[in-house]
Amino acid sequence: MLPPEERRLQTLGRLLTQPAGFPPTAWLCAPPDVSRWQPDMPAAVLLVAAAGQPVPTPPGLVRTLFMDEVQLVMERLVAQVPGAPAALRVSILARYKTHYEFPALTSHPDTLADHLAEAVRAGGLTPAAALAQLQRYFAHFTPDAAERILAQAFLRLK
């Protein structure tokens, strides 16, 4: 559980890097227009109060999802893309909220490689770990092919 000073207004990207630090029954409060969510937007976690007690959301934010849903989506994302950067976390949560789905990040090697390269670039994953993760989902590729796919993803990032 996060200390009280960490329960104040934060950014959406920061909250999504540590969703397990909040009670599952708390609310993620975010800007109402999900299509414009960015990692640096303000967000907050609203702890559920006593029954019958009204708890207003911070100005400009709306109750978006219970934290248990957020935690499940982020766990699934990190299982597929360890070290996922904030932009990917926000994008996946927005897609989950608007399309009611979790996209299959492991369905195409280039898609997974792009996300893994972003995680490496953001510092959340080492290149060797990214290669191992790509090979985990595409074990039928030779090591050379997996390295080539990941190298191409790094080139696309430039």
C-alpha positions as CSV (number, residue, x, y, z in Angstrom):
1,M,0.0,0.0,0.0
2,L,1.3,3.4,-0.9
3,P,2.0,6.0,1.9
4,P,-0.6,8.8,2.2
5,E,1.7,11.3,0.3
6,E,1.6,9.0,-2.7
7,R,-2.2,9.1,-2.9
8,R,-2.4,12.7,-4.1
9,L,-3.0,13.8,-7.7
10,Q,-0.4,12.2,-10.0
11,T,0.0,11.5,-13.7
12,L,-1.8,8.7,-15.4
13,G,1.5,7.2,-16.6
14,R,2.9,7.1,-13.0
15,L,-0.2,5.5,-11.6
16,L,-0.2,2.8,-14.2
17,T,3.4,1.8,-13.3
18,Q,2.4,1.0,-9.7
19,P,-1.3,0.0,-9.7
20,A,-0.8,-2.8,-7.2
21,G,0.0,-0.2,-4.6
22,F,-3.7,0.7,-4.3
23,P,-6.6,-1.2,-2.9
24,P,-8.6,-3.1,-5.6
25,T,-11.8,-1.3,-4.6
26,A,-10.3,2.1,-5.2
27,W,-11.3,4.1,-8.3
28,L,-8.9,5.3,-11.0
29,C,-9.9,8.9,-11.8
30,A,-8.8,10.2,-15.1
31,P,-9.8,12.8,-17.7
32,P,-13.2,12.0,-19.3
33,D,-12.0,11.9,-22.9
34,V,-10.3,8.5,-23.1
35,S,-9.3,9.1,-26.7
36,R,-6.9,11.8,-25.6
37,W,-5.2,10.1,-22.7
38,Q,-1.5,10.7,-22.4
39,P,1.0,9.6,-19.7
40,D,1.5,13.1,-18.4
41,M,-2.2,13.8,-17.9
42,P,-3.4,14.3,-14.3
43,A,-5.0,11.3,-12.6
44,A,-5.8,10.2,-9.1
45,V,-6.9,7.1,-7.2
46,L,-10.0,7.7,-5.1
47,L,-10.2,5.4,-2.1
48,V,-13.6,4.2,-1.3
49,A,-15.1,5.8,1.8
50,A,-17.6,4.6,4.3
51,A,-20.9,3.3,2.9
52,G,-23.3,6.2,2.0
53,Q,-20.6,8.9,2.2
54,P,-20.3,10.9,-1.0
55,V,-16.7,11.2,-2.3
56,P,-16.3,13.7,-5.1
57,T,-13.7,13.2,-7.8
58,P,-10.9,15.7,-8.2
59,P,-11.8,18.6,-10.6
60,G,-11.6,17.7,-14.2
61,L,-11.5,13.9,-13.6
62,V,-14.1,11.2,-13.7
63,R,-14.3,7.8,-12.1
64,T,-13.0,5.6,-14.8
65,L,-12.3,2.0,-13.6
66,F,-11.9,0.1,-10.3
67,M,-8.3,-0.5,-9.6
68,D,-8.8,-4.3,-9.7
69,E,-9.5,-4.0,-13.4
70,V,-6.6,-1.7,-13.9
71,Q,-4.3,-4.1,-12.0
72,L,-5.4,-7.1,-14.1
73,V,-4.9,-5.2,-17.4
74,M,-1.4,-4.0,-16.3
75,E,-0.5,-7.5,-15.1
76,R,-1.4,-8.9,-18.4
77,L,0.5,-6.2,-20.3
78,V,3.6,-6.7,-18.2
79,A,3.5,-10.4,-18.7
80,Q,3.7,-9.8,-22.5
81,V,5.9,-6.7,-22.5
82,P,8.0,-6.6,-19.4
83,G,9.1,-3.0,-18.5
84,A,6.3,-1.6,-20.7
85,P,6.7,2.2,-20.9
86,A,4.1,4.6,-19.6
87,A,2.8,5.5,-23.1
88,L,2.1,1.8,-23.9
89,R,0.4,1.3,-20.5
90,V,-1.9,4.3,-21.1
91,S,-2.6,3.2,-24.7
92,I,-3.6,-0.3,-23.6
93,L,-5.8,0.9,-20.7
94,A,-7.5,3.4,-23.1
95,R,-8.1,0.6,-25.6
96,Y,-9.5,-1.7,-22.8
97,K,-11.8,1.1,-21.7
98,T,-13.1,2.1,-25.1
99,H,-13.1,-1.2,-27.0
100,Y,-13.6,-3.6,-24.0
101,E,-10.7,-5.7,-25.1
102,F,-7.1,-6.4,-24.4
103,P,-5.2,-6.4,-27.7
104,A,-3.2,-9.4,-28.6
105,L,0.3,-8.0,-28.4
106,T,1.8,-11.4,-29.1
107,S,-0.1,-12.2,-32.2
108,H,2.5,-10.8,-34.6
109,P,6.2,-10.8,-34.1
110,D,6.7,-7.2,-35.4
111,T,4.1,-5.8,-33.0
112,L,5.7,-7.5,-30.0
113,A,9.2,-6.5,-31.2
114,D,8.1,-2.9,-31.5
115,H,6.8,-2.8,-27.9
116,L,9.8,-4.6,-26.6
117,A,12.1,-2.2,-28.3
118,E,10.2,0.7,-26.7
119,A,10.6,-0.9,-23.3
120,V,14.3,-1.2,-23.9
121,R,14.5,2.4,-25.0
122,A,12.6,3.5,-21.9
123,G,15.0,1.6,-19.7
124,G,12.5,-0.9,-18.4
125,L,14.0,-3.9,-20.1
126,T,17.5,-5.0,-21.3
127,P,18.1,-6.0,-24.9
128,A,18.8,-9.6,-23.9
129,A,15.6,-9.8,-21.9
130,A,13.7,-8.3,-24.9
131,L,15.1,-11.0,-27.2
132,A,14.2,-13.7,-24.7
133,Q,10.7,-12.4,-24.4
134,L,10.3,-12.4,-28.2
135,Q,11.6,-15.9,-28.4
136,R,9.2,-17.0,-25.6
137,Y,6.2,-16.2,-27.8
138,F,7.8,-17.1,-31.2
139,A,9.9,-20.1,-30.2
140,H,9.7,-21.5,-33.8
141,F,12.0,-18.7,-35.0
142,T,15.7,-19.3,-35.2
143,P,17.8,-17.1,-32.8
144,D,19.1,-15.2,-35.9
145,A,15.6,-14.5,-37.1
146,A,14.4,-13.3,-33.7
147,E,17.5,-11.0,-33.4
148,R,16.8,-9.6,-36.9
149,I,13.1,-8.9,-36.1
150,L,14.1,-7.1,-32.8
151,A,16.9,-5.2,-34.6
152,Q,14.4,-4.0,-37.2
153,A,12.1,-2.8,-34.4
154,F,14.9,-0.7,-33.0
155,L,15.5,0.8,-36.4
156,R,11.8,1.7,-36.7
157,L,12.0,3.6,-33.4
158,K,14.6,6.1,-34.7
